[in-house]
Amino acid sequence: MHVLRVILLIAVILTLTATPAAAADIRQGNEVVIGTGETVEDDLYAFAGTVSINGTVHGDLIASGQNVSVDGTVTGDVLAAAQVISIRGQVEGSIRAAGASIFIDGRVGGDIFGAGNEVTVSAKGQIGRDAVVAGSTVTLGGQIGRNVQAGSRAVTIDGRVGGNMTAQVESLKLTEHASIDGSLTYTSPTEASVASGAVVRGTTSRSTPPQGPVPVAQGPAAIAIDWLRGLVGLLVLGLFIVFFFPAFARRSGEALVRSPFLTLAIGALVLIGLPILAVVFFVLGAIVGGWWLGLVALAFYFAAIAVSVPVAALGLGASIMRITGRPSHVVIALFVGLIVLLLIGLVPILGGLVIFIACLLGLGATTMAVAGGRHPEPATA
């Protein structure tokens, strides 16, 4: 069943990428701003230091940067990764976000799935359905339409929860404005602090965690949160490569698409052979000089391993875009490739094998791209 779900998710991604090329508006740079009164009639992919949505997006918003803010309207879903994410406008779909600070002060028609150091739904914030949140500090004011799942060091409920609440925390606080229409189930080393005006209409049950650090969350919520964090981290690394080393990103992606088996073989050779070569350089260098070449070899080795998955995702995403007949924009290829790889990575045994092969492909593509970059490219006519 777990494998079937992953396959279905991948099928959904392939279906979405098969839509006409006009069904996406891709913008990047130092700043992406949709001004008041401006309307985007497609899904918007925005990658910049600052992304500000003051107008209307008739579709989904996929955004990454240092600051992402929505003060206007998004009729679809929002997927955001940034240091600071603020939603003061209206999102008719769901929000999936990861960042240092997530602040919801507007209306969300669907769910919120958030992971960050601070996750806050203000007194004016409204979530139409469920809230799945994890962070060091979580504050839920306003209204949550259905259920809440929370994993945090400290959780404060300062508004209305329309369904049940499940939490795994170090400390839980219900203010005088707190109201939970369903049951409250929480795991914590201490009793919750419940103000006199707080209301829990269902049952309240507390369990004590085992000795040791309190895990952030368990079960499907933990898997989903870890998956989202992994996606955000690899996406940020991949965007760094794409924006600051565009020629390298292009060459590595081309190497994967053009010669996947050769790339895989080179990756396996680098994985096994380069550490041995570094040791040889150290030993010979200690005798005749040039020991620093071993450090250079190790530095390249670890750097190549670090970027191997994003590089492999670039090639995979480009291949998917080619198969589905869509123009292969490098940022979209990276995003699609990472999602597919990490979804497959959820499958026991098979997932680990696929990620390992992806690392080998990334190592090989990185090596070929670096070697190719030493030679001048032919001038175009």
C-alpha positions in Angstrom: 0.0 0.0 0.0 2.8 2.4 0.8 4.5 1.7 -2.5 1.2 2.2 -4.3 0.7 5.6 -2.7 4.2 6.7 -3.8 3.6 5.4 -7.4 0.3 7.3 -7.5 2.0 10.5 -6.3 4.6 10.2 -9.0 1.9 9.6 -11.6 0.2 12.8 -10.4 3.4 14.8 -10.8 3.9 13.4 -14.3 0.3 14.3 -15.2 0.8 17.8 -13.9 4.0 18.3 -15.9 2.3 17.1 -19.0 0.1 20.2 -19.1 0.7 22.8 -21.9 3.8 24.9 -21.5 1.8 28.1 -21.0 0.4 26.8 -17.7 3.3 28.2 -15.7 4.7 31.6 -15.2 8.4 31.4 -14.1 10.1 34.4 -12.6 13.4 34.8 -10.9 15.9 37.5 -9.9 16.7 39.6 -6.8 13.1 40.5 -6.3 9.8 39.2 -7.7 6.8 41.4 -7.0 3.2 40.9 -8.1 1.8 44.4 -7.6 -1.5 45.5 -6.3 -4.0 45.2 -9.1 -1.7 42.8 -11.1 -3.1 39.4 -12.0 -1.2 36.2 -12.9 -3.4 33.8 -14.9 -1.1 30.8 -14.5 0.7 28.9 -11.8 3.5 31.1 -10.6 7.0 29.8 -9.9 9.0 32.6 -8.1 12.6 32.2 -7.0 14.2 35.4 -5.6 15.6 37.0 -2.5 12.3 38.6 -1.9 8.9 37.3 -3.3 6.0 39.6 -2.7 2.5 38.7 -3.8 0.3 41.9 -3.5 -2.0 41.1 -6.4 -3.8 38.0 -7.5 -2.4 34.6 -8.7 -5.1 32.4 -10.4 -3.3 29.2 -9.8 -0.6 27.7 -7.4 2.3 29.6 -6.0 5.7 27.9 -5.7 8.2 30.2 -4.1 11.6 30.1 -2.6 13.8 32.9 -1.3 14.8 34.8 1.8 11.4 36.4 2.3 8.1 35.2 0.8 5.0 37.2 1.5 1.4 36.9 0.3 -0.7 40.0 0.9 -2.9 39.5 -2.0 -4.8 36.4 -3.2 -3.7 33.0 -4.4 -6.6 30.9 -5.7 -4.6 27.6 -5.6 -2.1 26.1 -3.2 1.1 27.7 -1.8 4.4 25.8 -1.6 7.1 28.0 0.0 10.6 27.7 1.4 12.2 30.8 2.8 13.7 32.3 5.9 10.6 34.3 6.6 7.1 33.3 5.2 4.2 35.6 5.9 0.6 35.2 4.7 -1.6 38.2 5.4 -3.8 37.9 2.4 -6.0 35.0 1.2 -5.0 31.5 0.0 -8.0 29.5 -1.2 -6.1 26.2 -1.3 -3.6 24.8 1.2 -0.2 26.0 2.4 2.9 23.8 2.6 5.8 25.8 4.0 9.2 25.5 5.6 11.3 28.3 7.0 12.8 29.9 10.1 9.5 31.9 10.7 6.0 31.1 9.4 3.4 33.7 10.1 -0.3 33.3 9.1 -2.4 36.5 9.6 -4.9 35.9 6.7 -7.3 33.3 5.5 -6.4 29.8 4.3 -9.2 27.8 2.7 -7.5 24.4 3.0 -4.8 22.9 5.2 -1.6 24.3 6.6 1.5 22.1 6.7 4.3 24.0 8.3 7.8 23.3 9.7 9.9 26.1 11.1 11.6 27.5 14.1 8.5 29.6 14.8 5.1 28.8 13.5 2.3 31.3 14.3 -1.3 31.7 13.4 -2.4 35.1 14.6 -5.7 36.0 16.3 -7.0 37.1 12.8 -5.7 34.0 11.1 -8.2 31.4 9.7 -7.4 27.9 8.6 -10.3 26.2 6.8 -9.3 22.6 7.5 -6.4 20.9 9.3 -3.1 22.2 10.7 0.0 20.0 10.8 2.8 22.0 12.3 6.3 21.4 13.8 8.7 23.9 15.2 10.6 25.1 18.3 7.7 27.4 19.1 4.1 27.0 17.8 1.3 29.5 18.5 -2.2 28.9 17.2 -4.6 31.7 17.5 -7.6 32.6 15.3 -9.6 29.6 14.0 -8.5 26.2 12.9 -11.5 24.6 11.1 -10.7 20.9 11.8 -7.9 19.0 13.5 -4.5 19.9 14.7 -1.3 17.8 14.9 1.6 19.6 16.5 5.1 18.6 17.4 7.2 21.3 19.2 9.1 22.3 22.3 6.4 24.8 23.2 2.8 24.9 21.9 0.3 27.6 22.8 -3.4 27.5 21.8 -4.9 30.9 21.8 -7.9 30.4 19.5 -10.5 27.9 18.4 -9.8 24.4 17.1 -12.8 22.9 15.4 -11.8 19.3 15.8 -9.4 17.2 17.7 -5.9 18.1 18.8 -2.9 15.8 19.0 0.5 17.1 20.2 3.9 15.9 21.3 5.5 18.7 23.2 7.7 19.7 26.1 5.1 22.3 27.3 1.5 22.9 26.3 -0.5 26.1 27.1 -4.1 26.8 26.6 -5.0 30.5 27.2 -8.3 31.9 28.3 -9.2 32.3 24.6 -8.5 28.6 23.8 -11.4 26.4 22.6 -11.1 22.8 21.4 -14.4 21.4 20.1 -13.0 17.8 20.0 -10.6 15.9 22.2 -7.1 16.8 23.4 -4.5 14.1 23.3 -0.9 15.1 24.1 2.4 13.6 25.1 4.5 15.8 27.5 6.7 15.4 30.5 4.6 18.1 32.3 0.9 18.9 32.7 -0.6 21.4 30.3 -1.1 24.9 31.6 -4.8 25.5 31.2 -6.3 29.0 31.9 -9.6 29.2 33.6 -11.5 30.3 30.5 -10.1 27.6 28.2 -12.6 25.0 27.0 -12.0 21.4 25.8 -15.4 19.9 24.9 -14.1 16.3 24.4 -11.9 14.2 26.5 -8.4 15.2 27.6 -5.6 12.6 27.9 -1.9 12.9 28.6 0.9 10.4 28.3 4.4 10.7 29.5 7.2 10.3 27.0 10.1 7.9 27.6 13.2 9.2 29.2 15.4 11.2 26.9 14.9 13.9 24.3 11.3 14.4 23.3 10.8 13.6 19.6 9.2 16.3 17.5 6.5 14.0 16.2 5.6 10.4 15.3 3.9 8.5 12.6 2.8 10.0 9.2 3.2 13.6 10.4 6.9 13.0 11.3 7.5 11.4 8.0 5.9 14.2 6.1 7.7 16.9 8.1 11.1 15.2 7.6 10.3 14.8 3.9 9.5 18.5 3.5 12.6 19.5 5.3 14.7 17.3 3.1 13.0 18.8 0.0 13.6 22.3 1.2 17.3 21.7 2.0 18.1 20.1 -1.3 16.0 22.6 -3.2 18.0 25.5 -1.6 21.3 23.8 -2.5 20.1 23.1 -6.0 19.0 26.7 -6.5 22.4 27.9 -5.3 24.0 25.7 -7.9 21.6 26.8 -10.7 21.9 30.6 -9.9 25.6 30.9 -9.1 27.0 28.1 -11.3 24.6 28.0 -14.3 27.2 26.6 -16.8 28.0 23.7 -14.4 24.3 23.0 -13.8 23.7 22.9 -17.5 26.7 20.6 -18.3 25.9 18.2 -15.5 22.3 17.9 -16.5 23.3 17.3 -20.1 25.8 14.6 -19.1 23.1 12.7 -17.2 20.6 12.9 -20.1 23.1 12.2 -22.8 25.1 9.4 -21.2 23.4 8.0 -18.1 25.3 4.6 -18.0 28.7 6.3 -18.5 27.8 8.8 -15.8 26.9 6.0 -13.5 30.2 4.2 -14.1 32.2 7.4 -13.5 30.3 8.0 -10.3 31.1 4.5 -9.0 34.7 5.0 -9.9 34.9 8.4 -8.1 33.1 7.0 -5.0 35.6 4.2 -4.6 38.7 5.5 -6.3 39.0 9.1 -5.2 39.5 8.4 -1.4 42.2 5.9 -2.3 43.8 8.4 -4.6 43.8 11.0 -1.8 45.5 8.6 0.5 48.2 7.9 -2.2 48.7 11.7 -2.6 49.1 12.0 1.2 51.7 9.2 1.4 53.7 10.3 -1.6 53.4 13.9 -0.7 54.8 13.3 2.7 57.9 11.8 1.0 58.4 13.9 -2.1 56.1 16.9 -1.4 52.7 17.8 -2.7 50.7 16.3 0.2 48.2 19.1 -0.2 46.9 17.4 -3.4 45.3 14.9 -1.1 43.4 17.7 0.6 42.2 19.0 -2.8 41.1 15.5 -3.8 39.1 15.0 -0.5 37.6 18.5 -0.8 36.3 17.7 -4.3 35.1 14.3 -3.1 33.0 15.7 -0.2 31.7 18.7 -2.3 30.7 16.3 -5.1 28.8 14.0 -2.6 27.0 17.1 -1.2 25.7 18.2 -4.6 25.1 14.7 -6.0 21.4 14.5 -5.3 20.5 17.9 -6.6 22.6 17.3 -9.7 20.9 13.9 -10.3 17.5 15.6 -9.8 18.4 18.1 -12.5 19.0 15.3 -15.0 15.9 13.4 -13.9 13.7 16.4 -14.0 15.0 17.4 -17.5 14.3 13.8 -18.7 10.7 14.0 -17.3 10.1 17.3 -18.9 11.4 16.0 -22.3 9.2 12.9 -22.1 6.1 14.9 -21.3 6.9 17.4 -24.1 7.4 20.5 -21.9 10.3 23.0 -22.3 13.0 22.0 -19.8 13.4 25.1 -17.6 16.2 24.3 -15.3 14.5 25.4 -12.1 11.3 23.4 -12.8 13.4 20.4 -13.8 15.2 20.6 -10.4 12.0 20.9 -8.5 10.3 18.0 -10.3 13.3 15.8 -10.1 13.7 16.3 -6.4 10.1 15.6 -5.7 10.2 12.3 -7.7 13.5 11.2 -6.1 12.4 12.0 -2.5 9.0 10.3 -3.0 10.7 7.2 -4.3 13.0 7.5 -1.3 10.1 6.8 1.0 9.7 3.3 -0.3 11.5 0.8 2.0 14.7 -0.8 0.5 13.9 0.4 -3.1 14.0 4.0 -2.0 17.5 3.6 -0.4 18.7 1.9 -3.5 17.4 4.6 -5.8 18.9 7.4 -3.7 22.3 5.6 -3.8 22.1 5.3 -7.6 21.1 8.9 -7.8 24.2 9.8 -5.7 26.4 7.8 -8.1 24.8 9.5 -11.1 25.3 12.9 -9.4 29.0 12.1 -8.7 29.6 11.1 -12.2 27.8 14.1 -13.7 29.6 16.5 -11.4 33.0 15.0 -12.5 32.1 15.2 -16.1 30.8 18.8 -15.7 34.0 19.9 -13.9 36.2 18.1 -16.5 34.1 19.6 -19.4 34.5 23.1 -17.9 38.2 23.0 -18.3 37.8 23.2 -22.1 36.4 26.2 -23.9 33.0 25.7 -25.4 32.8 26.1 -29.2 31.4 29.5 -30.2 28.0 29.6 -31.7 27.5 31.0 -35.1 
